[in-house]
Amino acid sequence: MAFQCQRDCYMKVFVTSVVSCCPAELKQEVNGKKETLKGFDVILQDTVLFPEGGGQPDDRGLIGEAPVLKVTRQGPDAVHFVTSPVEVGQEVRVKVDWERRFDHMQQHSGQHLITALADSMFGYKTTSWDLGRHRSTIELDTPSVKAAQLQELEEAVNEKIRAHIPVNVQLLSLNDPAVEKVRSRGLPEDHAGPIRVVDIDGIDANMCCGTHVKNLSHLQVIKLLGTEKGKKNKTNLIFLAGNRVLKYAEKSYSTERSLVSLLKTGPDEHVQAVDKLQKSFKLLQKTNLSLLRDTAVFIAQNFMNNPERGNFFSLHKKEGDNEFMNIIANEINTEEILVFLTVGEEKGPGLFLLAGPSGQVTELGPQILELLQGKGAGKNGRFQGKANSLAKREEVEALLRQHCKHHSS
């Protein structure tokens, strides 16, 4: 059967009755964590909320005051998941989240138009598509699409939009001869009722259960952002339709204004300015590394030249890396002297290195690891790793000084 959302894609509010309401669970991902929500599966006499299908995500909306979190199709029925129950038999007001729905209509009809013209102009068949949250992708059965073809295709789809060509929906029976002339990737196994065909007048006729605009002019504009390498010998074409193009332009302009403020140059010089900054940054990095290496050698030699030095050396430096610490350790006679080095924030995360007589390092390494809440490993008189917190650095130093006193007495 065709639902009310398929008979009239522009209807935003619909009154119908509740057929059933059963306890159910919904598995979903929130901020990267999987959660299971307890709620109810509701079947209505009819619905303006589109169930997931045809590459189009499901609608969101309300049944009465209850938010609908998922709509799926099961045979001839649309099943709505809500967190609070609704009374069976009662009349309810069903309202669709129109902004989400109209966005899906624009992207879906846009895909049909691009698919039809990519085929008729270049013979590139569509093998699948994805309606993403911010941008959509059409998988074309070709290893590549030339830049000139992309431009020609974009001009052609927008010309059809300007021609305000109507988009009609037909319902055909399975044995209708017209079905054979319709583009299709096949019907689902549990399909019930007549076949729904979305017909862009004179351009494309395609079996589809999704919601669509009734005229190509409602797409406003289509922007082809470019292509990416797809699966074997296929190309992914990335596009925006309608309001997404306006949002993309608004976001791009906001970014451009921010860059004007940061770079102190006009938009046309942004790439050149960033390139110049990157080169300056690489040069500074190189100079900084050279200075750090020189500093490491100086620190170690200064310690070794001190006649009053003992058998323990400790140092913490905010700036530095593993190479900096290892240079210091290499310059000090660690066969006789125990060396403890750290770099990073004083109370925050950082890096550490323990170097010295092999037996002492093997014994003390795991103790240091525990105090610094870190991860690390050691061999040949070196134990080093990452510290989650350097807050207990003084405790580590006290432990090592005590150990050195014990060994020297």
Disulfide bonds with the S-S distance in Angstrom:
none
